[in-house]
């Protein structure tokens, strides 16, 4: 699966960390509809808008968004 792939799934974990000591990275662990788990890097606005249990849609070539 690539960054351009389309998928749908449910947020199962939210995390953020300054892995390089300078930038804050926001990540979601998403369980796709087929059961596969995926780590997804998202921007601040998307991260703040989502909660565990929310459903996401990621159209091909676009960023993930709440559905």
mmCIF file as Biopython writes it, N, C-alpha, C and O atoms, coordinates in Angstrom:
data_model
#
loop_
_atom_site.group_PDB
_atom_site.id
_atom_site.type_symbol
_atom_site.label_atom_id
_atom_site.label_alt_id
_atom_site.label_comp_id
_atom_site.label_asym_id
_atom_site.label_entity_id
_atom_site.label_seq_id
_atom_site.pdbx_PDB_ins_code
_atom_site.Cartn_x
_atom_site.Cartn_y
_atom_site.Cartn_z
_atom_site.occupancy
_atom_site.B_iso_or_equiv
_atom_site.auth_seq_id
_atom_site.auth_asym_id
_atom_site.pdbx_PDB_model_num
ATOM 1   N N  . UNK A ? 1  ? 0.852   -1.174 0.000  1.0 0.0 1  A 1 
ATOM 2   C CA . UNK A ? 1  ? 0.000   0.000  0.000  1.0 0.0 1  A 1 
ATOM 3   C C  . UNK A ? 1  ? 0.902   1.244  0.000  1.0 0.0 1  A 1 
ATOM 4   O O  . UNK A ? 1  ? 1.871   1.318  0.755  1.0 0.0 1  A 1 
ATOM 5   N N  . UNK A ? 2  ? 0.572   2.200  -0.844 1.0 0.0 2  A 1 
ATOM 6   C CA . UNK A ? 2  ? 1.360   3.425  -0.942 1.0 0.0 2  A 1 
ATOM 7   C C  . UNK A ? 2  ? 0.592   4.598  -0.346 1.0 0.0 2  A 1 
ATOM 8   O O  . UNK A ? 2  ? -0.578  4.463  0.013  1.0 0.0 2  A 1 
ATOM 9   N N  . UNK A ? 3  ? 1.255   5.753  -0.242 1.0 0.0 3  A 1 
ATOM 10  C CA . UNK A ? 3  ? 0.606   6.946  0.283  1.0 0.0 3  A 1 
ATOM 11  C C  . UNK A ? 3  ? -0.532  7.415  -0.619 1.0 0.0 3  A 1 
ATOM 12  O O  . UNK A ? 3  ? -1.408  8.153  -0.168 1.0 0.0 3  A 1 
ATOM 13  N N  . UNK A ? 4  ? -0.534  7.002  -1.879 1.0 0.0 4  A 1 
ATOM 14  C CA . UNK A ? 4  ? -1.581  7.398  -2.808 1.0 0.0 4  A 1 
ATOM 15  C C  . UNK A ? 4  ? -2.767  6.440  -2.826 1.0 0.0 4  A 1 
ATOM 16  O O  . UNK A ? 4  ? -3.800  6.744  -3.423 1.0 0.0 4  A 1 
ATOM 17  N N  . UNK A ? 5  ? -2.629  5.286  -2.178 1.0 0.0 5  A 1 
ATOM 18  C CA . UNK A ? 5  ? -3.699  4.283  -2.196 1.0 0.0 5  A 1 
ATOM 19  C C  . UNK A ? 5  ? -4.955  4.785  -1.501 1.0 0.0 5  A 1 
ATOM 20  O O  . UNK A ? 5  ? -4.890  5.585  -0.568 1.0 0.0 5  A 1 
ATOM 21  N N  . UNK A ? 6  ? -6.092  4.305  -1.968 1.0 0.0 6  A 1 
ATOM 22  C CA . UNK A ? 6  ? -7.368  4.599  -1.324 1.0 0.0 6  A 1 
ATOM 23  C C  . UNK A ? 6  ? -7.657  3.528  -0.282 1.0 0.0 6  A 1 
ATOM 24  O O  . UNK A ? 6  ? -7.350  2.355  -0.497 1.0 0.0 6  A 1 
ATOM 25  N N  . UNK A ? 7  ? -8.243  3.920  0.843  1.0 0.0 7  A 1 
ATOM 26  C CA . UNK A ? 7  ? -8.639  2.970  1.879  1.0 0.0 7  A 1 
ATOM 27  C C  . UNK A ? 7  ? -9.692  3.593  2.782  1.0 0.0 7  A 1 
ATOM 28  O O  . UNK A ? 7  ? -9.907  4.805  2.755  1.0 0.0 7  A 1 
ATOM 29  N N  . UNK A ? 8  ? -10.349 2.756  3.585  1.0 0.0 8  A 1 
ATOM 30  C CA . UNK A ? 8  ? -11.271 3.194  4.625  1.0 0.0 8  A 1 
ATOM 31  C C  . UNK A ? 8  ? -10.981 2.377  5.865  1.0 0.0 8  A 1 
ATOM 32  O O  . UNK A ? 8  ? -10.573 1.219  5.775  1.0 0.0 8  A 1 
ATOM 33  N N  . UNK A ? 9  ? -11.194 2.982  7.031  1.0 0.0 9  A 1 
ATOM 34  C CA . UNK A ? 9  ? -10.916 2.270  8.271  1.0 0.0 9  A 1 
ATOM 35  C C  . UNK A ? 9  ? -11.334 3.059  9.487  1.0 0.0 9  A 1 
ATOM 36  O O  . UNK A ? 9  ? -11.946 4.122  9.380  1.0 0.0 9  A 1 
ATOM 37  N N  . UNK A ? 10 ? -10.990 2.519  10.663 1.0 0.0 10 A 1 
ATOM 38  C CA . UNK A ? 10 ? -11.376 3.086  11.952 1.0 0.0 10 A 1 
ATOM 39  C C  . UNK A ? 10 ? -10.137 3.402  12.769 1.0 0.0 10 A 1 
ATOM 40  O O  . UNK A ? 10 ? -9.204  2.600  12.831 1.0 0.0 10 A 1 
ATOM 41  N N  . UNK A ? 11 ? -10.127 4.575  13.399 1.0 0.0 11 A 1 
ATOM 42  C CA . UNK A ? 11 ? -9.013  4.972  14.263 1.0 0.0 11 A 1 
ATOM 43  C C  . UNK A ? 11 ? -9.024  4.097  15.512 1.0 0.0 11 A 1 
ATOM 44  O O  . UNK A ? 11 ? -10.032 4.030  16.216 1.0 0.0 11 A 1 
ATOM 45  N N  . UNK A ? 12 ? -7.892  3.419  15.790 1.0 0.0 12 A 1 
ATOM 46  C CA . UNK A ? 12 ? -7.801  2.595  16.992 1.0 0.0 12 A 1 
ATOM 47  C C  . UNK A ? 12 ? -6.796  3.153  17.997 1.0 0.0 12 A 1 
ATOM 48  O O  . UNK A ? 12 ? -6.759  2.708  19.144 1.0 0.0 12 A 1 
ATOM 49  N N  . UNK A ? 13 ? -5.969  4.137  17.572 1.0 0.0 13 A 1 
ATOM 50  C CA . UNK A ? 13 ? -5.018  4.757  18.495 1.0 0.0 13 A 1 
ATOM 51  C C  . UNK A ? 13 ? -4.559  6.085  17.918 1.0 0.0 13 A 1 
ATOM 52  O O  . UNK A ? 13 ? -4.374  6.220  16.708 1.0 0.0 13 A 1 
ATOM 53  N N  . UNK A ? 14 ? -4.375  7.077  18.811 1.0 0.0 14 A 1 
ATOM 54  C CA . UNK A ? 14 ? -3.810  8.372  18.431 1.0 0.0 14 A 1 
ATOM 55  C C  . UNK A ? 14 ? -2.514  8.552  19.210 1.0 0.0 14 A 1 
ATOM 56  O O  . UNK A ? 14 ? -2.444  8.214  20.391 1.0 0.0 14 A 1 
ATOM 57  N N  . UNK A ? 15 ? -1.487  9.086  18.549 1.0 0.0 15 A 1 
ATOM 58  C CA . UNK A ? 15 ? -0.238  9.369  19.255 1.0 0.0 15 A 1 
ATOM 59  C C  . UNK A ? 15 ? 0.443   10.560 18.612 1.0 0.0 15 A 1 
ATOM 60  O O  . UNK A ? 15 ? 0.179   10.909 17.461 1.0 0.0 15 A 1 
ATOM 61  N N  . UNK A ? 16 ? 1.329   11.176 19.384 1.0 0.0 16 A 1 
ATOM 62  C CA . UNK A ? 16 ? 2.154   12.260 18.851 1.0 0.0 16 A 1 
ATOM 63  C C  . UNK A ? 16 ? 3.473   12.237 19.588 1.0 0.0 16 A 1 
ATOM 64  O O  . UNK A ? 16 ? 3.538   11.883 20.766 1.0 0.0 16 A 1 
ATOM 65  N N  . UNK A ? 17 ? 4.529   12.618 18.882 1.0 0.0 17 A 1 
ATOM 66  C CA . UNK A ? 17 ? 5.861   12.600 19.469 1.0 0.0 17 A 1 
ATOM 67  C C  . UNK A ? 17 ? 6.789   13.491 18.669 1.0 0.0 17 A 1 
ATOM 68  O O  . UNK A ? 17 ? 6.603   13.687 17.468 1.0 0.0 17 A 1 
ATOM 69  N N  . UNK A ? 18 ? 7.785   14.025 19.347 1.0 0.0 18 A 1 
ATOM 70  C CA . UNK A ? 18 ? 8.830   14.809 18.693 1.0 0.0 18 A 1 
ATOM 71  C C  . UNK A ? 18 ? 10.006  13.860 18.449 1.0 0.0 18 A 1 
ATOM 72  O O  . UNK A ? 18 ? 10.997  13.877 19.180 1.0 0.0 18 A 1 
ATOM 73  N N  . UNK A ? 19 ? 9.881   13.047 17.426 1.0 0.0 19 A 1 
ATOM 74  C CA . UNK A ? 19 ? 10.859  11.998 17.167 1.0 0.0 19 A 1 
ATOM 75  C C  . UNK A ? 19 ? 12.245  12.533 16.855 1.0 0.0 19 A 1 
ATOM 76  O O  . UNK A ? 19 ? 13.247  11.902 17.192 1.0 0.0 19 A 1 
ATOM 77  N N  . UNK A ? 20 ? 12.309  13.688 16.217 1.0 0.0 20 A 1 
ATOM 78  C CA . UNK A ? 20 ? 13.610  14.258 15.878 1.0 0.0 20 A 1 
ATOM 79  C C  . UNK A ? 20 ? 14.009  15.377 16.843 1.0 0.0 20 A 1 
ATOM 80  O O  . UNK A ? 20 ? 15.028  16.039 16.647 1.0 0.0 20 A 1 
ATOM 81  N N  . UNK A ? 21 ? 13.199  15.583 17.885 1.0 0.0 21 A 1 
ATOM 82  C CA . UNK A ? 21 ? 13.503  16.607 18.871 1.0 0.0 21 A 1 
ATOM 83  C C  . UNK A ? 21 ? 13.072  18.008 18.467 1.0 0.0 21 A 1 
ATOM 84  O O  . UNK A ? 21 ? 13.138  18.924 19.287 1.0 0.0 21 A 1 
ATOM 85  N N  . UNK A ? 22 ? 12.639  18.199 17.246 1.0 0.0 22 A 1 
ATOM 86  C CA . UNK A ? 22 ? 12.283  19.539 16.777 1.0 0.0 22 A 1 
ATOM 87  C C  . UNK A ? 22 ? 10.852  19.625 16.246 1.0 0.0 22 A 1 
ATOM 88  O O  . UNK A ? 22 ? 10.184  20.641 16.436 1.0 0.0 22 A 1 
ATOM 89  N N  . UNK A ? 23 ? 10.388  18.591 15.598 1.0 0.0 23 A 1 
ATOM 90  C CA . UNK A ? 23 ? 9.067   18.609 14.973 1.0 0.0 23 A 1 
ATOM 91  C C  . UNK A ? 23 ? 8.131   17.635 15.676 1.0 0.0 23 A 1 
ATOM 92  O O  . UNK A ? 23 ? 8.530   16.529 16.040 1.0 0.0 23 A 1 
ATOM 93  N N  . UNK A ? 24 ? 6.889   18.052 15.862 1.0 0.0 24 A 1 
ATOM 94  C CA . UNK A ? 24 ? 5.891   17.186 16.477 1.0 0.0 24 A 1 
ATOM 95  C C  . UNK A ? 24 ? 5.159   16.422 15.380 1.0 0.0 24 A 1 
ATOM 96  O O  . UNK A ? 24 ? 4.536   17.017 14.500 1.0 0.0 24 A 1 
ATOM 97  N N  . UNK A ? 25 ? 5.244   15.108 15.447 1.0 0.0 25 A 1 
ATOM 98  C CA . UNK A ? 25 ? 4.598   14.252 14.458 1.0 0.0 25 A 1 
ATOM 99  C C  . UNK A ? 25 ? 3.339   13.660 15.061 1.0 0.0 25 A 1 
ATOM 100 O O  . UNK A ? 25 ? 3.360   13.144 16.179 1.0 0.0 25 A 1 
ATOM 101 N N  . UNK A ? 26 ? 2.248   13.734 14.324 1.0 0.0 26 A 1 
ATOM 102 C CA . UNK A ? 26 ? 0.968   13.194 14.768 1.0 0.0 26 A 1 
ATOM 103 C C  . UNK A ? 26 ? 0.646   11.964 13.934 1.0 0.0 26 A 1 
ATOM 104 O O  . UNK A ? 26 ? 0.649   12.004 12.704 1.0 0.0 26 A 1 
ATOM 105 N N  . UNK A ? 27 ? 0.368   10.865 14.639 1.0 0.0 27 A 1 
ATOM 106 C CA . UNK A ? 27 ? 0.122   9.607  13.954 1.0 0.0 27 A 1 
ATOM 107 C C  . UNK A ? 27 ? -1.183  8.995  14.439 1.0 0.0 27 A 1 
ATOM 108 O O  . UNK A ? 27 ? -1.607  9.186  15.578 1.0 0.0 27 A 1 
ATOM 109 N N  . UNK A ? 28 ? -1.793  8.261  13.541 1.0 0.0 28 A 1 
ATOM 110 C CA . UNK A ? 28 ? -2.978  7.479  13.859 1.0 0.0 28 A 1 
ATOM 111 C C  . UNK A ? 28 ? -2.690  6.027  13.517 1.0 0.0 28 A 1 
ATOM 112 O O  . UNK A ? 28 ? -2.050  5.733  12.507 1.0 0.0 28 A 1 
ATOM 113 N N  . UNK A ? 29 ? -3.160  5.130  14.357 1.0 0.0 29 A 1 
ATOM 114 C CA . UNK A ? 29 ? -3.173  3.714  13.983 1.0 0.0 29 A 1 
ATOM 115 C C  . UNK A ? 29 ? -4.604  3.444  13.543 1.0 0.0 29 A 1 
ATOM 116 O O  . UNK A ? 29 ? -5.556  3.664  14.292 1.0 0.0 29 A 1 
ATOM 117 N N  . UNK A ? 30 ? -4.733  2.964  12.312 1.0 0.0 30 A 1 
ATOM 118 C CA . UNK A ? 30 ? -6.040  2.751  11.702 1.0 0.0 30 A 1 
ATOM 119 C C  . UNK A ? 30 ? -6.199  1.278  11.374 1.0 0.0 30 A 1 
ATOM 120 O O  . UNK A ? 30 ? -5.304  0.658  10.801 1.0 0.0 30 A 1 
ATOM 121 N N  . UNK A ? 31 ? -7.349  0.723  11.745 1.0 0.0 31 A 1 
ATOM 122 C CA . UNK A ? 31 ? -7.682  -0.637 11.323 1.0 0.0 31 A 1 
ATOM 123 C C  . UNK A ? 31 ? -8.544  -0.516 10.089 1.0 0.0 31 A 1 
ATOM 124 O O  . UNK A ? 31 ? -9.666  -0.012 10.140 1.0 0.0 31 A 1 
ATOM 125 N N  . UNK A ? 32 ? -8.000  -0.989 8.971  1.0 0.0 32 A 1 
ATOM 126 C CA . UNK A ? 32 ? -8.724  -0.918 7.708  1.0 0.0 32 A 1 
ATOM 127 C C  . UNK A ? 32 ? -9.900  -1.882 7.724  1.0 0.0 32 A 1 
ATOM 128 O O  . UNK A ? 32 ? -9.956  -2.803 8.540  1.0 0.0 32 A 1 
ATOM 129 N N  . UNK A ? 33 ? -10.830 -1.660 6.820  1.0 0.0 33 A 1 
ATOM 130 C CA . UNK A ? 33 ? -12.036 -2.485 6.761  1.0 0.0 33 A 1 
ATOM 131 C C  . UNK A ? 33 ? -11.733 -3.959 6.523  1.0 0.0 33 A 1 
ATOM 132 O O  . UNK A ? 33 ? -12.549 -4.819 6.854  1.0 0.0 33 A 1 
ATOM 133 N N  . UNK A ? 34 ? -10.549 -4.266 5.944  1.0 0.0 34 A 1 
ATOM 134 C CA . UNK A ? 34 ? -10.175 -5.672 5.722  1.0 0.0 34 A 1 
ATOM 135 C C  . UNK A ? 34 ? -9.435  -6.273 6.916  1.0 0.0 34 A 1 
ATOM 136 O O  . UNK A ? 34 ? -9.008  -7.426 6.866  1.0 0.0 34 A 1 
ATOM 137 N N  . UNK A ? 35 ? -9.278  -5.476 8.015  1.0 0.0 35 A 1 
ATOM 138 C CA . UNK A ? 35 ? -8.625  -5.977 9.228  1.0 0.0 35 A 1 
ATOM 139 C C  . UNK A ? 35 ? -7.156  -5.593 9.348  1.0 0.0 35 A 1 
ATOM 140 O O  . UNK A ? 35 ? -6.582  -5.705 10.432 1.0 0.0 35 A 1 
ATOM 141 N N  . UNK A ? 36 ? -6.543  -5.150 8.278  1.0 0.0 36 A 1 
ATOM 142 C CA . UNK A ? 36 ? -5.144  -4.720 8.288  1.0 0.0 36 A 1 
ATOM 143 C C  . UNK A ? 36 ? -4.995  -3.457 9.125  1.0 0.0 36 A 1 
ATOM 144 O O  . UNK A ? 36 ? -5.861  -2.583 9.094  1.0 0.0 36 A 1 
ATOM 145 N N  . UNK A ? 37 ? -3.886  -3.358 9.882  1.0 0.0 37 A 1 
ATOM 146 C CA . UNK A ? 37 ? -3.612  -2.138 10.638 1.0 0.0 37 A 1 
ATOM 147 C C  . UNK A ? 37 ? -2.549  -1.321 9.919  1.0 0.0 37 A 1 
ATOM 148 O O  . UNK A ? 37 ? -1.600  -1.861 9.350  1.0 0.0 37 A 1 
ATOM 149 N N  . UNK A ? 38 ? -2.731  -0.002 9.960  1.0 0.0 38 A 1 
ATOM 150 C CA . UNK A ? 38 ? -1.876  0.915  9.216  1.0 0.0 38 A 1 
ATOM 151 C C  . UNK A ? 38 ? -1.534  2.106  10.102 1.0 0.0 38 A 1 
ATOM 152 O O  . UNK A ? 38 ? -2.411  2.640  10.781 1.0 0.0 38 A 1 
ATOM 153 N N  . UNK A ? 39 ? -0.255  2.536  10.107 1.0 0.0 39 A 1 
ATOM 154 C CA . UNK A ? 39 ? 0.152   3.761  10.782 1.0 0.0 39 A 1 
ATOM 155 C C  . UNK A ? 39 ? 0.110   4.887  9.770  1.0 0.0 39 A 1 
ATOM 156 O O  . UNK A ? 39 ? 0.683   4.785  8.685  1.0 0.0 39 A 1 
ATOM 157 N N  . UNK A ? 40 ? -0.578  5.969  10.134 1.0 0.0 40 A 1 
ATOM 158 C CA . UNK A ? 40 ? -0.797  7.079  9.209  1.0 0.0 40 A 1 
ATOM 159 C C  . UNK A ? 40 ? -0.346  8.377  9.857  1.0 0.0 40 A 1 
ATOM 160 O O  . UNK A ? 40 ? -0.749  8.677  10.981 1.0 0.0 40 A 1 
ATOM 161 N N  . UNK A ? 41 ? 0.484   9.151  9.166  1.0 0.0 41 A 1 
ATOM 162 C CA . UNK A ? 41 ? 0.880   10.473 9.634  1.0 0.0 41 A 1 
ATOM 163 C C  . UNK A ? 41 ? -0.147  11.469 9.122  1.0 0.0 41 A 1 
ATOM 164 O O  . UNK A ? 41 ? -0.473  11.475 7.935  1.0 0.0 41 A 1 
ATOM 165 N N  . UNK A ? 42 ? -0.667  12.324 10.029 1.0 0.0 42 A 1 
ATOM 166 C CA . UNK A ? 42 ? -1.682  13.311 9.646  1.0 0.0 42 A 1 
ATOM 167 C C  . UNK A ? 42 ? -1.288  14.687 10.166 1.0 0.0 42 A 1 
ATOM 168 O O  . UNK A ? 42 ? -0.456  14.807 11.065 1.0 0.0 42 A 1 
ATOM 169 N N  . UNK A ? 43 ? -1.894  15.725 9.593  1.0 0.0 43 A 1 
ATOM 170 C CA . UNK A ? 43 ? -1.607  17.075 10.053 1.0 0.0 43 A 1 
ATOM 171 C C  . UNK A ? 43 ? -2.406  17.388 11.321 1.0 0.0 43 A 1 
ATOM 172 O O  . UNK A ? 43 ? -3.300  16.636 11.711 1.0 0.0 43 A 1 
ATOM 173 N N  . UNK A ? 44 ? -2.071  18.497 11.946 1.0 0.0 44 A 1 
ATOM 174 C CA . UNK A ? 44 ? -2.625  18.871 13.249 1.0 0.0 44 A 1 
ATOM 175 C C  . UNK A ? 44 ? -4.147  18.965 13.240 1.0 0.0 44 A 1 
ATOM 176 O O  . UNK A ? 44 ? -4.800  18.457 14.151 1.0 0.0 44 A 1 
ATOM 177 N N  . UNK A ? 45 ? -4.718  19.605 12.229 1.0 0.0 45 A 1 
ATOM 178 C CA . UNK A ? 45 ? -6.170  19.792 12.192 1.0 0.0 45 A 1 
ATOM 179 C C  . UNK A ? 45 ? -6.917  18.468 12.126 1.0 0.0 45 A 1 
ATOM 180 O O  . UNK A ? 45 ? -7.921  18.287 12.815 1.0 0.0 45 A 1 
ATOM 181 N N  . UNK A ? 46 ? -6.436  17.544 11.305 1.0 0.0 46 A 1 
ATOM 182 C CA . UNK A ? 46 ? -7.075  16.223 11.201 1.0 0.0 46 A 1 
ATOM 183 C C  . UNK A ? 46 ? -6.931  15.489 12.529 1.0 0.0 46 A 1 
ATOM 184 O O  . UNK A ? 46 ? -7.895  14.901 13.020 1.0 0.0 46 A 1 
ATOM 185 N N  . UNK A ? 47 ? -5.730  15.521 13.116 1.0 0.0 47 A 1 
ATOM 186 C CA . UNK A ? 47 ? -5.471  14.810 14.378 1.0 0.0 47 A 1 
ATOM 187 C C  . UNK A ? 47 ? -6.394  15.310 15.486 1.0 0.0 47 A 1 
ATOM 188 O O  . UNK A ? 47 ? -6.949  14.514 16.243 1.0 0.0 47 A 1 
ATOM 189 N N  . UNK A ? 48 ? -6.558  16.640 15.581 1.0 0.0 48 A 1 
ATOM 190 C CA . UNK A ? 48 ? -7.397  17.221 16.629 1.0 0.0 48 A 1 
ATOM 191 C C  . UNK A ? 48 ? -8.872  16.889 16.429 1.0 0.0 48 A 1 
ATOM 192 O O  . UNK A ? 48 ? -9.618  16.792 17.404 1.0 0.0 48 A 1 
ATOM 193 N N  . UNK A ? 49 ? -9.299  16.714 15.192 1.0 0.0 49 A 1 
ATOM 194 C CA . UNK A ? 49 ? -10.702 16.470 14.875 1.0 0.0 49 A 1 
ATOM 195 C C  . UNK A ? 49 ? -11.128 15.013 15.094 1.0 0.0 49 A 1 
ATOM 196 O O  . UNK A ? 49 ? -12.323 14.717 15.129 1.0 0.0 49 A 1 
ATOM 197 N N  . UNK A ? 50 ? -10.167 14.114 15.238 1.0 0.0 50 A 1 
ATOM 198 C CA . UNK A ? 50 ? -10.479 12.690 15.313 1.0 0.0 50 A 1 
ATOM 199 C C  . UNK A ? 50 ? -10.367 12.138 16.723 1.0 0.0 50 A 1 
ATOM 200 O O  . UNK A ? 50 ? -9.579  12.615 17.540 1.0 0.0 50 A 1 
ATOM 201 N N  . UNK A ? 51 ? -11.175 11.120 16.984 1.0 0.0 51 A 1 
ATOM 202 C CA . UNK A ? 51 ? -11.127 10.368 18.238 1.0 0.0 51 A 1 
ATOM 203 C C  . UNK A ? 51 ? -11.040 8.887  17.906 1.0 0.0 51 A 1 
ATOM 204 O O  . UNK A ? 51 ? -11.392 8.465  16.804 1.0 0.0 51 A 1 
ATOM 205 N N  . UNK A ? 52 ? -10.568 8.101  18.868 1.0 0.0 52 A 1 
ATOM 206 C CA . UNK A ? 52 ? -10.558 6.653  18.698 1.0 0.0 52 A 1 
ATOM 207 C C  . UNK A ? 52 ? -11.991 6.212  18.430 1.0 0.0 52 A 1 
ATOM 208 O O  . UNK A ? 52 ? -12.919 6.629  19.124 1.0 0.0 52 A 1 
ATOM 209 N N  . UNK A ? 53 ? -12.162 5.378  17.432 1.0 0.0 53 A 1 
ATOM 210 C CA . UNK A ? 53 ? -13.484 4.888  17.040 1.0 0.0 53 A 1 
ATOM 211 C C  . UNK A ? 53 ? -14.065 5.606  15.829 1.0 0.0 53 A 1 
ATOM 212 O O  . UNK A ? 53 ? -15.024 5.128  15.224 1.0 0.0 53 A 1 
ATOM 213 N N  . UNK A ? 54 ? -13.482 6.766  15.470 1.0 0.0 54 A 1 
ATOM 214 C CA . UNK A ? 54 ? -13.963 7.492  14.295 1.0 0.0 54 A 1 
ATOM 215 C C  . UNK A ? 54 ? -13.584 6.759  13.018 1.0 0.0 54 A 1 
ATOM 216 O O  . UNK A ? 54 ? -12.545 6.102  12.948 1.0 0.0 54 A 1 
ATOM 217 N N  . UNK A ? 55 ? -14.434 6.879  12.019 1.0 0.0 55 A 1 
ATOM 218 C CA . UNK A ? 55 ? -14.204 6.242  10.720 1.0 0.0 55 A 1 
ATOM 219 C C  . UNK A ? 55 ? -13.515 7.224  9.788  1.0 0.0 55 A 1 
ATOM 220 O O  . UNK A ? 55 ? -13.899 8.392  9.719  1.0 0.0 55 A 1 
ATOM 221 N N  . UNK A ? 56 ? -12.498 6.756  9.069  1.0 0.0 56 A 1 
ATOM 222 C CA . UNK A ? 56 ? -11.740 7.572  8.122  1.0 0.0 56 A 1 
ATOM 223 C C  . UNK A ? 56 ? -11.920 7.053  6.708  1.0 0.0 56 A 1 
ATOM 224 O O  . UNK A ? 56 ? -12.112 5.858  6.482  1.0 0.0 56 A 1 
ATOM 225 N N  . UNK A ? 57 ? -11.854 7.972  5.767  1.0 0.0 57 A 1 
ATOM 226 C CA . UNK A ? 57 ? -11.827 7.640  4.349  1.0 0.0 57 A 1 
ATOM 227 C C  . UNK A ? 57 ? -10.605 8.323  3.769  1.0 0.0 57 A 1 
ATOM 228 O O  . UNK A ? 57 ? -10.364 9.500  4.035  1.0 0.0 57 A 1 
ATOM 229 N N  . UNK A ? 58 ? -9.826  7.590  2.974  1.0 0.0 58 A 1 
ATOM 230 C CA . UNK A ? 58 ? -8.685  8.173  2.296  1.0 0.0 58 A 1 
ATOM 231 C C  . UNK A ? 58 ? -8.838  7.895  0.807  1.0 0.0 58 A 1 
ATOM 232 O O  . UNK A ? 58 ? -8.529  6.800  0.336  1.0 0.0 58 A 1 
ATOM 233 N N  . UNK A ? 59 ? -9.324  8.907  0.058  1.0 0.0 59 A 1 
ATOM 234 C CA . UNK A ? 59 ? -9.436  8.723  -1.398 1.0 0.0 59 A 1 
ATOM 235 C C  . UNK A ? 59 ? -8.049  8.643  -2.032 1.0 0.0 59 A 1 
ATOM 236 O O  . UNK A ? 59 ? -7.082  9.170  -1.482 1.0 0.0 59 A 1 
ATOM 237 N N  . UNK A ? 60 ? -7.951  7.996  -3.166 1.0 0.0 60 A 1 
ATOM 238 C CA . UNK A ? 60 ? -6.682  7.843  -3.876 1.0 0.0 60 A 1 
ATOM 239 C C  . UNK A ? 60 ? -6.084  9.231  -4.180 1.0 0.0 60 A 1 
ATOM 240 O O  . UNK A ? 60 ? -6.747  10.096 -4.750 1.0 0.0 60 A 1 
ATOM 241 N N  . UNK A ? 61 ? -4.815  9.417  -3.783 1.0 0.0 61 A 1 
ATOM 242 C CA . UNK A ? 61 ? -4.104  10.653 -4.067 1.0 0.0 61 A 1 
ATOM 243 C C  . UNK A ? 61 ? -4.438  11.820 -3.155 1.0 0.0 61 A 1 
ATOM 244 O O  . UNK A ? 61 ? -3.918  12.918 -3.358 1.0 0.0 61 A 1 
ATOM 245 N N  . UNK A ? 62 ? -5.296  11.617 -2.147 1.0 0.0 62 A 1 
ATOM 246 C CA . UNK A ? 62 ? -5.692  12.674 -1.222 1.0 0.0 62 A 1 
ATOM 247 C C  . UNK A ? 62 ? -5.309  12.313 0.205  1.0 0.0 62 A 1 
ATOM 248 O O  . UNK A ? 62 ? -4.830  11.211 0.472  1.0 0.0 62 A 1 
ATOM 249 N N  . UNK A ? 63 ? -5.524  13.255 1.119  1.0 0.0 63 A 1 
ATOM 250 C CA . UNK A ? 63 ? -5.261  13.020 2.537  1.0 0.0 63 A 1 
ATOM 251 C C  . UNK A ? 63 ? -6.471  12.355 3.190  1.0 0.0 63 A 1 
ATOM 252 O O  . UNK A ? 63 ? -7.596  12.510 2.714  1.0 0.0 63 A 1 
ATOM 253 N N  . UNK A ? 64 ? -6.245  11.609 4.284  1.0 0.0 64 A 1 
ATOM 254 C CA . UNK A ? 64 ? -7.374  10.998 4.973  1.0 0.0 64 A 1 
ATOM 255 C C  . UNK A ? 64 ? -8.276  12.051 5.605  1.0 0.0 64 A 1 
ATOM 256 O O  . UNK A ? 64 ? -7.814  13.123 5.995  1.0 0.0 64 A 1 
ATOM 257 N N  . UNK A ? 65 ? -9.568  11.737 5.701  1.0 0.0 65 A 1 
ATOM 258 C CA . UNK A ? 65 ? -10.516 12.645 6.337  1.0 0.0 65 A 1 
ATOM 259 C C  . UNK A ? 65 ? -11.590 11.839 7.059  1.0 0.0 65 A 1 
ATOM 260 O O  . UNK A ? 65 ? -11.849 10.679 6.739  1.0 0.0 65 A 1 
ATOM 261 N N  . UNK A ? 66 ? -12.201 12.489 8.037  1.0 0.0 66 A 1 
ATOM 262 C CA . UNK A ? 66 ? -13.274 11.856 8.810  1.0 0.0 66 A 1 
ATOM 263 C C  . UNK A ? 66 ? -14.484 11.663 7.910  1.0 0.0 66 A 1 
ATOM 264 O O  . UNK A ? 66 ? -14.829 12.528 7.105  1.0 0.0 66 A 1 
ATOM 265 N N  . UNK A ? 67 ? -15.120 10.505 8.067  1.0 0.0 67 A 1 
ATOM 266 C CA . UNK A ? 67 ? -16.312 10.258 7.240  1.0 0.0 67 A 1 
ATOM 267 C C  . UNK A ? 67 ? -17.556 10.240 8.087  1.0 0.0 67 A 1 
ATOM 268 O O  . UNK A ? 67 ? -18.655 10.046 7.566  1.0 0.0 67 A 1 
#
